[in-house]
Amino acid sequence: MSPERRSVKVGSLFMGGDWPVSIQTMWKSPLPLLETGAEPALGSLVAEIRRLESIGCQLLRFAVPDETQARALGILSGLSPLPLVADIHFDWRLALLCMDYPIAKIRINPGNIGARWKVREVAAKAREHGIALRIGVNSGSLPEDLRDAEDIAQACVTAAEREIGYFEELGFSDIVVSMKLNDPAEVERANRIFAARYPHPLHLGVTEAGPLISGVVRNTAAIVPLLKDHIGATLRVSLSDSMEAEVLAAREILACAGATARGVRIVSCPRCGRASFDTHDFLNRWSDRLYAIDLPLEIAVMGCVVNGPGEARRADLGITGAGDSVLIFRRGGIVARERMGLADQVFEEALNELINEERSKR
């Protein structure tokens, strides 16, 4: 029998226990040099963070390779609408510096953070400031005595166990754990082993997952089975792609696992010789706005009347091609027909009407 799940506060967010599974991503570039009062640079960064928040991101992690980046992140953390995480490797002093600012969580890697006394200093300051820590185990940077282990999934669990044991000796329990490998099956196995033994919130993900298509497939293969068994408190879908792609992929993974009902679900046909409507181009224009809607709606974008409103009749709202026209349908019923050139206008009108109706019910 698995232990009762523990919850941990990460800034304004809670992980574990009965709290919903949260979505995070990682900033893809170094932060610019920031100083207090550097409004233009800060404003641009905060605007991008708000955009990530609007599509479902709840936590944002930054690499902190040096003091300059630590101070920049610290300044940003006081303005960010999302809780921020400092990702620390090698130099424990960077973790201490980050905790002088309103950082929500520190990620440390037991494979390279160094001697026990360094970890003790990090834990002491985290306790003083009420900051959570993530023990971030990675199969590519395990402690030296575990690097050549034949069972790499078990080696990751062992590395996490050791670090947890030390933190418990120090009386520190605000811990999130991750064990990341690049083999989806081993990611699943490591997390199942750990979840059967420990109550700590688990951060799920596949490391080095690759570009968009292969990365989404590998993450889905590892994460969905775990979520279906109620294993996992937060996830990051690591991709060699944009932050937005990571967040949207995580949303779809959660939806596939039945772990969330947040936001819009887009269904669309792949397009074929019957299509009279360019679904790809339409989605390129509309996806960002649709994903920013915080209502549990199904929106269909179809190329012909075979798929819409026929096969997509359950959609709350849909648009489909019909010769040189487009049809707008709601839950299977056609509500408008307009010439192709007015597709965006008629769709926007129908979408706004639907949103207003749904919000009036709440």
Beta strands, then each sheet from edge to edge (+ up, - down):
strand 1: 7-10
strand 2: 13-16
strand 3: 22-26
strand 4: 59-63
strand 5: 84-88
strand 6: 105-108
strand 7: 132-138
strand 8: 175-180
strand 9: 202-204
strand 10: 234-235
strand 11: 265-268
strand 12: 298-302
strand 13: 317-322
strand 14: 325-330
strand 15: 333-339
sheet 1: 1+ 2-
sheet 2: 3+ 4+ 5+ 6+ 7+ 8+ 9+ 10+ 3+
sheet 3: 11+ 12+ 13+ 14- 15+
end
